Amino acid sequence: MQIKKHITTSVILLLVLASCKKDPYAPCNLTYCQYCDTCTYSPVFEFRTNTSHDWDDWDLRFGDTTGTLTTNTTEDWDDWDFYLPGKSGSITTNTSNDFDDWSFSCGAVNYDIRTNTSNDWDDWDITGNGFTAEVRTNTSNDFDDWDITFNGYQIEIRTNTSNDWDDWNITGDVHELTHEQLVAVLFVPLISGAIISQGINQ
């Protein structure tokens, strides 16, 4: 009797575990179990290259919103376009190939994206439309680990693995940012990684 009960319990447990599925490409980090009440829901905010090390073609995921960020033409590093549902915009250098001074434009939203001092790739400021953000590497020249502070809030942008600059996660107070602001702040580690890995500022 005890053996049969143990077998029955084991079978039920296996069925419960089998019902829990995790889709790494779902718009949220959701592990769902129809028999459990402890499953967690955590929206995923990330950006990654469309294919490995394809530095001019990126996929964006902000919770259940997806979009793209690409150079206007292949490897045209000073001219980028982004697309999100219902909106599109551009990020361009203010002068050709001046990679430490950018303009962000999306409808009526405009930001300046600049290094704090010329060619200081680990220290940037974003300003415009009443928004100010400081974008800094966590430690000097640690380009896979960034901290962004704005209006008393903070987010962190980290590569999934050390120096893997084509796959990033965004955590922290992400819901305090609009989608336009998210694109602006993630562009800094994205372009800094491209500058370093491709030597496009040489």
PAFIZA-25599 format. One record per residue (C-alpha): residue number from 0; x, y, z. Coordinates in Angstrom, 2 decimals, m for minus. Example, Ala and Ser with C-alpha at 12.3 -4.5 7.8 and 13.67 -1.06 7.14 Angstrom:
ATOM   k      xx      yy      zz
ATOM   0   12.30   m4.50    7.80
ATOM   1   13.67   m1.06    7.14
//
This chain:
ATOM   k      xx      yy      zz
ATOM   0    0.00    0.00    0.00
ATOM   1    2.83    2.37    0.90
ATOM   2    4.69    1.47   m2.33
ATOM   3    1.58    2.18   m4.45
ATOM   4    1.07    5.52   m2.66
ATOM   5    4.72    6.45   m3.25
ATOM   6    4.45    5.57   m6.95
ATOM   7    1.23    7.59   m7.29
ATOM   8    2.84   10.62   m5.62
ATOM   9    5.89   10.34   m7.88
ATOM  10    3.73   10.20  m10.99
ATOM  11    1.77   13.32   m9.90
ATOM  12    5.04   15.14   m9.21
ATOM  13    6.38   14.27  m12.65
ATOM  14    3.16   15.52  m14.27
ATOM  15    3.42   18.79  m12.35
ATOM  16    7.05   19.28  m13.40
ATOM  17    6.21   18.43  m16.99
ATOM  18    3.55   21.14  m17.01
ATOM  19    6.12   23.83  m16.10
ATOM  20    7.60   25.32  m19.24
ATOM  21   10.01   28.15  m19.82
ATOM  22   10.39   29.83  m23.17
ATOM  23   13.68   31.82  m23.29
ATOM  24   12.35   33.82  m26.23
ATOM  25    8.99   34.69  m24.67
ATOM  26    8.37   38.38  m23.98
ATOM  27    8.65   37.74  m20.28
ATOM  28   10.78   35.56  m18.06
ATOM  29    7.83   33.36  m17.19
ATOM  30    8.01   29.89  m15.71
ATOM  31    4.43   28.62  m15.72
ATOM  32    3.05   25.66  m13.83
ATOM  33   m0.70   25.14  m14.02
ATOM  34   m0.73   23.30  m10.69
ATOM  35    1.53   25.75   m8.80
ATOM  36    0.92   29.11   m7.20
ATOM  37    4.60   30.00   m6.85
ATOM  38    5.42   30.60  m10.51
ATOM  39    7.01   33.97  m11.16
ATOM  40    6.47   36.59  m13.83
ATOM  41    9.31   38.99  m14.56
ATOM  42    9.30   41.03  m17.78
ATOM  43   12.49   40.73  m19.80
ATOM  44   14.26   43.85  m21.03
ATOM  45   17.13   43.01  m23.33
ATOM  46   18.84   43.71  m26.63
ATOM  47   20.95   41.42  m28.79
ATOM  48   22.41   41.27  m32.26
ATOM  49   20.19   39.59  m34.84
ATOM  50   22.99   37.11  m35.52
ATOM  51   26.17   36.64  m33.52
ATOM  52   28.49   39.66  m33.74
ATOM  53   26.31   41.36  m36.36
ATOM  54   27.01   44.73  m34.79
ATOM  55   24.80   46.81  m37.10
ATOM  56   21.54   44.81  m36.67
ATOM  57   19.92   44.53  m33.21
ATOM  58   16.70   43.14  m31.76
ATOM  59   15.10   45.00  m28.84
ATOM  60   12.76   43.52  m26.25
ATOM  61   11.05   45.69  m23.66
ATOM  62    8.67   43.34  m21.84
ATOM  63    5.99   42.46  m24.39
ATOM  64    7.21   45.12  m26.85
ATOM  65    9.76   44.20  m29.52
ATOM  66   11.61   46.32  m32.04
ATOM  67   14.81   46.74  m34.03
ATOM  68   17.81   49.05  m34.12
ATOM  69   19.92   48.97  m37.29
ATOM  70   22.37   51.11  m39.20
ATOM  71   20.72   52.98  m42.06
ATOM  72   22.95   51.11  m44.50
ATOM  73   25.24   48.19  m43.73
ATOM  74   27.97   49.23  m41.30
ATOM  75   27.10   52.92  m41.66
ATOM  76   28.08   53.46  m38.05
ATOM  77   27.09   57.11  m37.76
ATOM  78   23.46   56.70  m38.89
ATOM  79   21.01   54.38  m37.07
ATOM  80   17.26   53.77  m37.32
ATOM  81   15.02   52.16  m34.70
ATOM  82   11.50   50.78  m34.95
ATOM  83    9.01   50.00  m32.20
ATOM  84    5.25   49.42  m32.55
ATOM  85    3.69   52.72  m33.61
ATOM  86    6.92   54.72  m33.57
ATOM  87   10.25   55.03  m35.31
ATOM  88   13.27   57.29  m34.98
ATOM  89   16.91   57.85  m35.73
ATOM  90   20.22   58.25  m33.92
ATOM  91   22.91   60.06  m35.88
ATOM  92   26.28   61.66  m35.21
ATOM  93   26.19   65.46  m35.26
ATOM  94   29.14   65.46  m37.64
ATOM  95   30.26   62.56  m39.81
ATOM  96   32.11   59.86  m37.87
ATOM  97   32.18   61.93  m34.67
ATOM  98   31.19   59.00  m32.48
ATOM  99   31.14   60.84  m29.15
ATOM 100   28.36   63.30  m30.10
ATOM 101   24.92   62.02  m31.22
ATOM 102   21.41   63.29  m31.82
ATOM 103   18.35   61.15  m31.03
ATOM 104   15.06   61.95  m32.76
ATOM 105   11.65   60.28  m32.51
ATOM 106    8.73   62.52  m33.44
ATOM 107    8.73   65.41  m30.96
ATOM 108   11.27   63.66  m28.70
ATOM 109   14.87   64.79  m29.11
ATOM 110   17.93   63.95  m27.01
ATOM 111   21.61   64.81  m27.10
ATOM 112   23.87   61.81  m26.40
ATOM 113   27.46   62.84  m25.68
ATOM 114   30.56   61.65  m23.90
ATOM 115   31.29   63.73  m20.82
ATOM 116   34.66   64.64  m22.30
ATOM 117   35.86   64.06  m25.86
ATOM 118   36.32   60.36  m26.67
ATOM 119   35.74   59.33  m23.04
ATOM 120   33.80   56.20  m23.98
ATOM 121   32.93   55.09  m20.43
ATOM 122   31.21   58.34  m19.33
ATOM 123   28.17   59.72  m21.21
ATOM 124   25.31   62.17  m20.65
ATOM 125   21.86   62.13  m22.25
ATOM 126   19.78   65.32  m22.14
ATOM 127   16.65   66.71  m23.76
ATOM 128   12.88   67.04  m23.41
ATOM 129   13.23   67.47  m19.64
ATOM 130   15.14   64.17  m19.34
ATOM 131   18.69   63.83  m18.00
ATOM 132   20.58   60.56  m17.58
ATOM 133   24.15   59.75  m16.64
ATOM 134   25.49   56.60  m18.32
ATOM 135   28.71   55.26  m16.80
ATOM 136   30.64   52.02  m16.76
ATOM 137   30.54   50.39  m13.34
ATOM 138   34.32   50.67  m13.16
ATOM 139   36.61   52.60  m15.50
ATOM 140   36.73   51.06  m18.99
ATOM 141   34.64   48.04  m17.92
ATOM 142   32.51   48.16  m21.06
ATOM 143   30.29   45.14  m20.31
ATOM 144   28.86   46.61  m17.08
ATOM 145   27.01   49.96  m17.11
ATOM 146   25.03   51.97  m14.56
ATOM 147   22.44   54.54  m15.64
ATOM 148   21.06   57.09  m13.18
ATOM 149   18.13   59.42  m13.88
ATOM 150   15.67   61.38  m11.74
ATOM 151   16.63   59.47   m8.60
ATOM 152   16.27   56.08  m10.31
ATOM 153   18.84   53.60  m11.60
ATOM 154   19.06   50.80  m14.12
ATOM 155   21.89   48.40  m14.89
ATOM 156   22.87   47.19  m18.34
ATOM 157   25.08   44.09  m18.35
ATOM 158   26.26   41.60  m20.93
ATOM 159   24.92   38.09  m20.38
ATOM 160   28.48   36.81  m20.20
ATOM 161   31.69   38.79  m19.70
ATOM 162   32.62   40.91  m22.73
ATOM 163   29.91   39.28  m24.86
ATOM 164   28.91   42.60  m26.37
ATOM 165   26.19   41.22  m28.63
ATOM 166   23.79   40.09  m25.85
ATOM 167   22.68   42.46  m23.04
ATOM 168   20.16   42.54  m20.17
ATOM 169   18.54   45.64  m18.67
ATOM 170   17.47   45.53  m15.00
ATOM 171   16.45   47.99  m12.31
ATOM 172   13.90   50.81  m12.56
ATOM 173   13.16   50.13  m16.24
ATOM 174    9.45   50.94  m15.87
ATOM 175   10.35   54.54  m15.02
ATOM 176   11.62   55.03  m18.59
ATOM 177    9.67   55.53  m21.78
ATOM 178   10.56   53.35  m24.75
ATOM 179   12.32   56.31  m26.35
ATOM 180   14.42   56.83  m23.23
ATOM 181   15.26   53.12  m23.10
ATOM 182   16.50   53.18  m26.69
ATOM 183   18.61   56.26  m25.95
ATOM 184   20.30   54.79  m22.87
ATOM 185   20.92   51.31  m24.33
ATOM 186   22.48   52.91  m27.40
ATOM 187   25.47   54.02  m25.29
ATOM 188   26.77   50.54  m24.30
ATOM 189   25.77   49.26  m27.74
ATOM 190   27.80   51.82  m29.70
ATOM 191   30.66   51.76  m27.17
ATOM 192   30.95   47.99  m27.61
ATOM 193   30.88   48.37  m31.40
ATOM 194   33.53   51.09  m31.25
ATOM 195   35.85   48.92  m29.19
ATOM 196   35.25   45.59  m30.95
ATOM 197   35.26   46.98  m34.49
ATOM 198   37.69   49.84  m34.01
ATOM 199   35.28   52.04  m35.93
ATOM 200   36.66   55.22  m34.37
ATOM 201   40.16   54.57  m35.74
//
